[in-house]
C-alpha cells in the first residue's frame, strides 16, 4: 500500500512479515545476504547517481562536519559510502592549529572526534572497515530504535537509504530526537516515488527492471523485490516532513535529487 495524504505507513514490512517485532531480524538477514554484491548492485542500478547523492548530502551538512569537536553518527551506514563522503569534510590533523579556542597553547594539533558508523548488519560493517583504513572512523553494530548513547549527546545523525527499513518510523525519529543535542541536526537521504510522467517511468523501472537486474547481480531476487515495495510504502515528502515535525524537530525540509527520485530530509532539534 502506498503512503498518501491520509495514510502513513508505520514502518518497513517485508513481504510475508506482519509484525513489527519480526522486521529487524528479517531485514538484518536480507542485508547480510546481499552484502557481498551490495556496492556493485547499487552503482549499476542507480547508474552511478548514488555517488553524487552521497557527496551532495555530505556537502549540505559540512558546517557541522567542519567542527573538530562535533560528534557525528552515520546510522544504517551499510558498506560506508556516505560515511566516507562525510569524512571528506572532517578536519585533518594538519588543519587544526593550537591557535584555535580550546587547543593547547603550545600549538599542538588536536585530534578531531572520530566519525561514528553504525549498522545492525555485521556483514555490511565487515565490508565497510577496509574502506575506512586511514580514516578517523569507528564502526559498531547498533539498533537504530535503541541507540547506545545518552540523551542529548550527538551533533548530527545521518542516514543513506536506511531509514525506510526501520520497523517503526515514528519511533526512529523519536530516538533521533532523544540522542541529539539541542541544535543538533538530522540528514536522511532516501528514495522517493515522484509524481507524473517521471514517476510513471521510475515506477516502471523500479517494478519491472530493477528487481530482475538486482536478482541477477546478487543472486537474491527476493531482496530486490523488497526494494520497490519499501519505496512505495515509504511516506512521501509532505507526510515524512509531518512525521519529523511531530517528533519535535523544527526547520524541516526536503530537497529532491535527480527529478525527485531521491532526496534529503533535514531538520533540527530545538
C-alpha positions in Angstrom: 0.0 0.0 0.0 1.4 3.4 -1.0 1.6 6.2 1.5 -0.8 9.1 0.8 -2.1 12.2 2.4 -4.4 10.2 4.8 -2.4 7.0 5.4 1.2 7.0 6.7 2.9 3.6 6.8 4.1 2.9 10.4 7.3 1.2 9.2 9.0 -1.4 7.0 7.1 -4.6 6.3 9.0 -7.1 4.1 6.7 -9.5 2.2 5.2 -12.1 4.5 6.0 -10.1 7.6 3.1 -8.7 9.5 4.5 -8.0 13.0 6.9 -5.1 13.7 8.8 -7.4 16.1 9.8 -9.7 13.2 11.1 -6.9 10.9 14.6 -6.2 12.4 15.9 -9.8 12.1 14.3 -10.2 8.7 15.9 -7.0 7.4 19.3 -7.9 9.0 19.3 -11.3 7.4 18.4 -9.8 4.0 21.3 -7.3 4.1 23.7 -9.8 5.4 22.8 -12.0 2.4 23.3 -9.3 -0.3 26.3 -7.7 1.4 29.0 -9.2 -1.0 27.4 -7.7 -4.1 25.8 -4.6 -2.5 28.2 -2.0 -3.8 28.3 -3.2 -7.3 24.5 -3.5 -7.5 24.0 0.0 -6.0 26.3 1.6 -8.6 24.8 -0.2 -11.5 21.2 0.0 -10.6 21.4 3.8 -9.8 23.5 4.4 -13.0 26.2 5.8 -10.7 24.0 8.5 -9.3 24.4 7.2 -5.8 27.9 8.6 -5.6 26.6 12.0 -6.5 23.8 11.8 -3.9 26.2 10.9 -1.1 28.5 13.7 -2.0 25.7 16.2 -2.2 24.3 15.2 1.1 27.7 15.5 2.8 28.2 19.0 1.4 24.9 20.0 2.8 26.0 19.3 6.4 29.6 20.4 6.1 29.0 23.2 8.5 28.8 20.6 11.3 31.4 18.2 9.8 33.9 21.0 9.8 33.8 21.3 13.6 36.5 19.0 15.1 34.6 18.5 18.4 31.3 17.5 16.6 30.1 14.0 17.5 28.6 12.6 14.3 26.8 9.3 13.7 26.2 7.8 10.3 23.4 5.3 11.1 22.5 2.3 8.9 25.8 3.0 7.4 25.9 -0.2 5.3 29.2 -0.5 3.5 30.2 3.0 4.4 29.9 5.1 1.2 28.0 8.0 2.9 30.4 7.7 5.9 33.4 8.2 3.5 31.7 11.2 1.8 31.1 12.7 5.3 34.7 12.1 6.2 36.0 14.2 3.3 34.7 17.3 5.2 36.1 16.4 8.6 39.2 18.3 9.8 42.5 16.7 9.4 45.3 17.0 12.0 47.3 19.4 9.8 44.3 21.7 9.5 43.9 22.3 13.3 46.3 24.6 15.0 46.8 25.4 18.6 45.6 29.0 17.9 42.0 27.7 17.9 40.0 28.0 21.0 40.3 25.0 23.3 43.6 23.8 21.7 46.8 23.6 23.7 48.7 26.8 24.0 51.8 25.1 22.7 50.2 24.9 19.2 50.0 21.1 19.4 47.5 19.6 16.9 44.1 18.5 18.2 42.7 15.1 17.1 39.2 15.6 15.7 36.5 13.4 17.3 36.2 10.2 15.3 33.3 9.8 12.9 30.9 7.0 14.0 29.4 4.5 11.6 26.8 2.1 12.9 24.8 -0.7 11.2 23.0 -3.8 12.5 24.3 -6.0 9.7 27.7 -7.4 10.7 28.5 -8.4 7.1 27.9 -4.9 5.9 30.2 -3.5 8.5 32.8 -6.1 7.7 32.9 -4.8 4.1 33.0 -1.2 5.3 36.0 -1.5 7.6 38.7 -2.0 4.9 37.3 1.2 3.1 37.8 3.1 6.4 41.6 2.3 6.7 43.5 5.6 7.2 40.3 7.5 8.1 39.3 8.6 11.6 36.2 6.4 11.7 34.9 4.0 14.4 32.3 1.2 13.4 30.0 -0.7 15.7 26.7 -2.6 15.5 23.6 -0.8 16.7 19.8 -0.8 16.6 18.5 2.5 15.2 15.5 2.2 17.5 17.6 1.7 20.6 20.9 3.6 20.2 23.7 3.2 22.8 24.0 6.9 23.5 22.8 9.1 26.4 20.3 11.8 25.9 21.5 15.0 24.1 24.9 13.6 23.1 25.2 13.8 19.3 25.6 16.8 17.0 24.5 15.2 13.7 22.9 11.9 12.7 22.8 10.9 9.0 21.2 8.1 7.1 21.6 6.9 3.5 18.8 4.7 2.2 18.4 3.0 5.6 15.6 4.9 7.4 12.8 3.3 5.4 14.0 -0.1 6.6 13.1 0.7 10.2 10.2 -1.2 11.8 8.7 2.0 13.2 9.4 5.3 11.5 7.9 7.4 14.3 9.9 5.6 17.0 13.0 6.0 14.9 12.5 9.8 14.8 11.8 9.9 18.5 15.1 8.1 19.2 17.0 10.5 16.9 15.4 13.4 18.8 16.5 11.9 22.1 20.2 11.4 21.3 20.7 14.8 19.6 21.9 17.8 21.4 19.8 21.0 21.3 20.6 22.5 17.9 21.7 19.1 16.6 20.5 18.0 13.1 19.4 15.0 11.2 20.1 14.4 7.5 18.1 11.5 6.0 18.9 10.6 2.4 16.1 8.4 1.0 14.5 7.2 -2.2 11.2 8.7 -3.3 8.4 7.9 -5.7 7.9 11.1 -7.8 4.6 12.0 -9.5 3.7 12.5 -13.1 5.5 11.0 -16.2 8.8 10.8 -14.3 7.1 8.9 -11.6 5.5 6.5 -14.0 8.8 5.9 -15.8 10.6 5.5 -12.4 7.9 3.0 -11.2 8.2 1.0 -14.4 12.0 0.7 -13.9 11.7 0.0 -10.2 9.0 -2.6 -10.6 10.0 -4.4 -13.8 13.7 -3.9 -14.4 15.5 -3.3 -11.1 14.3 -6.5 -9.3 15.4 -8.6 -12.3 18.8 -6.9 -12.6 19.3 -6.8 -8.8 18.4 -10.5 -8.6 20.9 -11.4 -11.3 23.7 -9.4 -9.8 23.2 -10.6 -6.2 21.6 -14.0 -6.8 19.0 -12.9 -4.2 15.8 -11.8 -6.2 13.7 -11.5 -3.0 15.9 -8.7 -1.6 15.5 -6.7 -4.8 11.7 -7.3 -4.9 11.6 -5.8 -1.5 13.3 -2.6 -2.6 10.5 -1.2 -4.8 7.9 -2.3 -2.2 9.8 -0.4 0.5 9.9 2.8 -1.6 6.3 2.6 -2.5 5.4 2.1 1.1 7.5 4.9 2.4 5.8 8.2 3.2 6.0 10.9 0.5 7.9 14.1 1.4 4.9 16.0 2.8 4.0 13.1 5.1 7.6 12.5 6.1 8.0 16.1 7.0 4.9 15.9 9.0 6.3 12.9 10.9 9.6 14.7 11.5 7.8 17.8 12.9 5.6 15.6 15.1 8.7 14.1 16.7 9.7 17.6 17.9 12.0 18.8 15.1 12.0 22.2 13.6 13.2 23.7 10.3 12.1 20.5 8.5 12.9 20.5 4.8 13.2 18.1 1.9 15.5 18.7 -1.2 14.8 16.4 -4.1 17.6 14.9 -6.1 17.5 13.7 -9.7 13.9 14.6 -10.6 12.7 13.7 -7.1 13.7 10.0 -7.3 15.7 10.5 -4.1 16.1 13.4 -1.7 17.5 14.7 1.5 15.3 15.4 4.6 16.9 17.8 7.1 15.7 19.0 10.5 17.0 20.5 13.7 16.3 19.7 17.3 15.2 23.0 19.1 
